């Protein structure tokens, strides 16, 4: 079992997304099937990546091709159970522990619903496959399906976490001509350049000063599409300010104190805000 350490497990700890306790954390992982229950499509030896939103396959959202909005899956995640409602984790004291998003990957062995697992090519190393459980599907999914980056587009990515870097890689794969990477950490900006960013800008005041010039140079070739993967209000203001006519913003993780409703729920439930620069507020 390989587990990638991302920011989401902190939300049950700091109370920003309350969950029933005790709970075994970990949501981004990959591993090998060692045993199965009856009636599943999996077999021992299969390599799988768990999905942090199980899909029942039968609710209106699943039937409509939007399994990430599965209502039974969301209810199970909120209750800290597997999709079927059961608990399969036992503590040293013999008490039951709750499941984190149906995964609970901080363990050598886990029990998941078959509806929470996706088979992957066994040639893919676990430490890479694990990233497809959250960072890649979130960042690349935003670039491909939310912003719909097209050849010739200009894209800025604010916040070069695993999600932000996945968005950058996907934008490059989609044919973006200008890729602007923004982060306060120099090593992350250097990595972004290695991964295909055409420009790297330090976050904060430097970003506010340099982005208008870069955008003016890029404007006219294609629409400007903006990805935001951040956690501070100042970064949010810098991200929104440079939008150009015909462009848009996609907020991957707005600051907690400005989100409407429980943190992250707008993202997980596919609620979006207007792409008009004057209407998109973080």
C-alpha positions, 0 to 999 in steps of 0.5 A: 500500500502506497499513500500520498500525503495530501492536505485533505486529511487535515480537515477532519483534524482541525474541524473544518470538515467534521467527521465522526471519530475515531477515524483512520485517515488517508485518502490518496493511495494505491495497492494490490488486492490480497483478498475479495468478497463475493461478486466483485470484478477484482481478483487477488493480485490486481493493482488498484487505486481507491477513489475517495468518492465511491460510486453506487452506480444506480443513483440519478447522478451515477446513472447520468454519468456524474459518479463523483456526485453519487449521493449514497457515496457522499452519505457514506463518506459523511458517516465514516462508513464504507458504501454499504454502511459497514465498518471494517476497522478495529482498534487495539482496544477492540472498538470500531474505527471510522473510514476516511472517505472509504479509503483510510490508507494510513495502514499496511492493509485496508478494506474498501468497497469494490465501488471505491476501487479502480483497476490500474496497469500493474506496470505503474509504480504504486508511488505514482499510481497513488497520485491518481487517487486525488491530485491527478484527477483533481488538477488534470480533471479541472484542466481537461473538463472544467476549464477545457484548455485548448491548443493555443490557450494561455494558462496560469496555475496558482499554487504548485501543489500536487493538484496544481502541478497536475493541472499544469501538466494537463494544460501542457498536454492539451496544447496550451501555448503559455503556461504561467506557474505561480508559487511562493516556493522557489523549488516548486517553481523550478519543478514547474519549469521542468514540467513545461511551464513557460514562465515561473512567477513568485507568489505575492506582490511579485505576481501582481506586478509581473502577471499583467505584462505576461498576460498582455504578451499572451493575449490575442492568441487565445482565451486566457484560462486561470487555475487557482489552487491556493489557501490564502486570501492574498493569493486569491486576489492576485489570481482573480485580478489578471483575468482578461476578456473572454477568459475565466477562472476555476477555483480548485480550493478557495480560502476556508474563511470565504467558502460558502458552506463546509470547506471543500463542499463546493468543489466536491459537489461541483458547485461553481462560480461565474467566470466573470472577473467581477463576479468571481470572489474568493 
